[in-house]
Amino acid sequence: MALSEFGLIEKYFTGIGPAHPSIALGIGDDCALLDQNPDEQLALSVDTLVAGVHFPADGDPYLIGQRALRVNLSDLAAMGARPLAFTLAITLPTADENWLAGFSRGLRDAADEFGIGLIGGNTTRGPCHTINIQILGSVPQSMALLRSGARPGDAVMVSGTLGDASAALEYLATAAPTKNQRYLLERYHRPTPRVALGLALRGIASAAIDISDGLAADLGHILEHSGVGATLDLAALPISTALQTQANAQSCALNGGDDYELCFTVAADRVAEVVALAHALSVPVTRIGAITRERRLLARGGDGELIALMPTGYQHF
C-alpha cells in the first residue's frame, strides 16, 4: 500500500535531530512553534508549489504569484498567528523576464495586502517552475490555535464557502468562462487567507485547521489530534451560488481542496460570540456540526440518516 503524505512524513522525517528547548511544537500542525521569549512564539511553515501539480504550467504568472503567498498565509491564519515575513526559493526553467515580472507583481500585491515582507531566499535552474515559500508569524505564548483542543459538545464551524476552488479545476483551460465559472476560478487563483479571523479566534476556538485538502480530510486531522469524532449536517454546508448550479456541489464541499477556509471548533455557548466577531470582520462563518465522543466522522443527510464519511480529499501520493 502506497504511503500517504502524512505517513511518509511520520516514517521518514519525524524525530530528525535533537529537540532544542525552544521548540514548543514540531511536526504535525499547520505551523511549528518556537519559543522566542516568555511572551511570544514564532510560527513557521513551508510549502512547495510545482507547475502542473499545484498550478497550471502555462498559467498567468501574476495569479501564480498571488496564489503562492496566499496559500502559505493560510497556515498562519489556522494558528492564529500574525504575519511577520517570508522567504522564497524558486526554480526556473529559464530566466524569462516576462514571467518573472508577472510573478513578482502578483507576489508583491499579495504581500502588500497582508502586510508581510520578503526577507530572503534562493533561485536556481530546473526542469519546471517550483516555488518554495517559508512563512514566519508570531503568536502570544499558549495562544496558538492547534488541532488538538476539540472537545465533545464543541460546535464545528467553517469560514466562507466550500468546494469552489475544487470545482474550478474543470475550467482552468476554459477560454471564455461563464460568470459562475469566473467566480470559481477567482476562488482558486486568489484564495483568501483568513488571517484576521484567525487572530480573532485566539482564546475562543478550541481547535483549528485550514482547508487545503478538503473539509472531511482536514477536519479528520482535528479529530485525530484531539481524540474525538464529529457529526456534520450536510444541509448546513455553506455552498456558493456559483457552485450550487453543479450536480457535484456537495461532493466538492466535502472533499474538494484548495479553498483555504478555516475549519474550527468552539464551545457551543460561544458560537454567538464567534458569529458576532466574524460579522465585524465581514467574514461569513457557518456552524456545520458538533464534536462527539465516538471517534468517527459522520454526516446527517436530509432524511436524518447518519452515514460514515471517509476523508477522501486531495492525496499527494
N, C-alpha and C positions, 0 to 999 in steps of 0.2 A: 504494500500500500504506500502510495506516494506521501511524503511529508507535507503537512500544511505549512504555511508561513510561520505560524506560532510554534508548531512542533519543531521546525528547523531551527528557530532561534533558541528554543529551550535546550535542544540536544547539542548544538554546536557552539553557541555563543554566550550562554548563561554561565556566570561564575568565572569569567576570564579575568585574571589579575586580582590583586589584593583589594579588599573593601576598605577604602580610605574612610577615616572617621567623618569626613564632610559629606559622604554620600548618604543622604537621608532616604532616597528611593531610587532603585536601579531599574533594570529591565522589567517591563510588564505593564506600564501605564502609558498614557499619551505623551508624557514627558518624564524625564528623570528629574530628581530634585537634589540640589547640592546646598548644604548649609553655608551661607556666606558670613553671617554674623548672628547674634542672638535673636534678631528680629526679622530676618529676611532669608528666603531661599531662592536660589537660581533654578529656573525651569529650562530644560534643554530638550530639543527634539531635532531629528534629522529625517529628511525624506528624499527619495530618489524618484525622478520622473524620466521615463525613457520614451523617445519618439516611437510611435507605432504601438505603444502599450498604454501609456498614461495620457498621451495627447496625439492628435493626428500628425504624422510625419510631415505632411505638406500644409499644416495649419498656419493660421495667421500668427506671426511671431509676437505681435503685441498681446494677443489673447493668451498665448503660451506664457509670456512673462507675468501677466496678471494672475493666471491660474497657479503658476508655480509658487508664488508667495502666499496667495490666499489660502491654499490648502495647508500650508505649513502654519500659518497663523491660527488655523482652526484647532491645532493641537494645544496652543497656549490657551485658547478660549475654553477648551474642555477641562483645563486645570485651574481656571480662574486666575491666570497669570497675566500680568501687564507686559506688553511687548517692549523689548529693550533694543535688540539689534539682531542682525543675521549675517551669515557668511554664505558665499556662493562658490561652488566648484562646478564648472561646466565643461563638457566635452563637445567639441565641434568637428564635423567632417571637414569643413573649410572655414576660413575667416571671412564669411560672407557679410559684408558691411550692411547691406540692406536688411538681412535677417537680424543682425546684431542691433541695428538702430531700432527696429520694431520691438524686439525683445526687451531691450533696456528701457525703452519708453513705457512699456507695459509694467515692467518691474518697478520703475520709478513712480508711476501713478499709484500703484497699489501701496508702495512704501509710504508715499506722502499721505494717502488716505488714512492709513492706520498708524502713522507716526512712528515708524521703525526704520533704522538706518543700516545700510550695508557697510560692514566693517572689515571685510577681507575675503579671501578665497583663493581660487586657482583656476587656470584654464589649461586645457590640453586638447590634442587632436585625437579623434577616434572615429569609428565607423558610423555613428549616428549621434544626434543630439541627445545628450544625457545631462540632466540638471539635478545637482545635489544642493539642497539648502539646509543649513543648520540654523535653527532659530533659538533665541535666548529671551527669556522673560523673567519677571520677578513676582514673588508672592510672599505675603507675610507668613512667618513660621506657623505651622499647623493649620493654615487656612486653605491649602491647595485642595481642589476638588479631585477626589480619587475614584477609582472604580470599585473600591472595596467597602463602601459605607452604607449600601442599601439595606433596609430592614423591613421585615414583614409589616404590611399595612401602609408602607410608603406609596405615594402616587407615582406612576411613571408618566413623564411628560416629555414633549419634544418641542423644539422651536420650528417655526416656518412650516413649509410643506415638504412632503416626502415623495421621492420617486421621480422628480422632474429630470435630474441630470441623467439618470439611467435611461429614461425614455428618449432623451436627446441623442443617444448614441446612434440611433437608427437614422438620424437626419444630418450627421456631421458632413456628409458629402452632397447634401441637397443644394442645388444651385439657387432655387427660388423657394425658400421655405415659407409656409403659411404663417399667419400671426401667431397661432398657438405653437407652432414649431420654433419660431424665433424666440418665444418666451422660454421654451425648454432649453434651447441652445444657449441662451444667455445664462441660465442657471448652471449649465455645465461649464461654460468657459469662465464665468466670473462668479463663483460661489461666494457667499457672504459669511466670512468667519464671524461667529457671534461673540466677539471679544467683550463688548460692553455687557452683554448678558452674563457671560462667564464671571466677570468681575462682580456683578450684582448678586450672583448666586453664592458667593463666598459666605460661609456661615449659615447658609439656608439649605442648599442642596446637600443630600446625604451621599450622593454618588453622581458621576457624570462621565460622558464619553462623547466624542464627535462621531457622526455617522459618515464613515468613509467607505465601508464595505457592505452596508445595508443595515436597516433597523434590526432585523432579527439577529443577524450575526453580531452586531456591536452591542446591543442590549445583552446578548449572551455573555459577553465578556464581563459586564457588570454583575450578572447573575453568578458567574463562575467565581469571580474575585470576592463577592460578598457572601457566597454560600447560601443563596436563596433562589426562588423561582419567580415567575410573573405570569399574570393573565392579562392579555390585551383585548381591547374591544375593537374589532375590525371596523365597525361603523364609525368609530371616533378618529380613525387615521386622517390627518389633515392632507387632503389632496387638492392640488391647484385646479382651477377651472380649465386650464390648458390640458392637464393630464386626464381630467375626468372624461374627456372625449374618447379616450383609448380603452379598448377592451381589457388590456393588461394593467390597468391603473393600480389595482390593489396589490398585484404581484410586484410591480415596480416600487410601491411604497414600502412593502415589507422587506424586499430583498435587494432592491437597487442601491448601488453605491454612488459615491461622488456628490452627495447633497451637502455634506459638511455642516449639517444642522447639529444642534446639541440634543442628546437624549440624556435625561437626568431624572433622579428620584428625589422626592421631598416628602416630609411628613405630611399626612393628609390635612392636618389642621393649619398648615402653612401654604396650601395651594392658593388661596385667595391673595395672600401676600405676594406670591410669585407672579400671579396674573397682574396685579397692580404694578409691580416693578417692571414687568415686561411691557405693559401698556405705556408706561412713562418713557420707555426706551424705543417705542414704536416697533417692537418685535413681537409677532404673534407667537403664543405658546398654547399647547393643547394637552389636556390630560387624556392619556390613551389607555391607561390600565393601572394595575396595582401589583406591588411586590407580595409574594406569598412565601410561606414556609417550605412548601413542597418544591424541590429543586427541579422544576420543569418549566418550560416556556409554552404556555397555552394561549389560544385565541378563541374568543367567543364570536361566533358568526351572527348573522341577522336572525337566525332561528333560535338563538340562545344556546346552541350546541357547542361544547368545548372541543377543540381539536388541538393536537400537539403540533407545534411548529418546529421545523428544522432550520438551523441557521445556514441557509443556502446563499449567503451573499457572495461578493466577489472573492475568489481564491487566487492568490498569486502563484501557487504551484499545484 
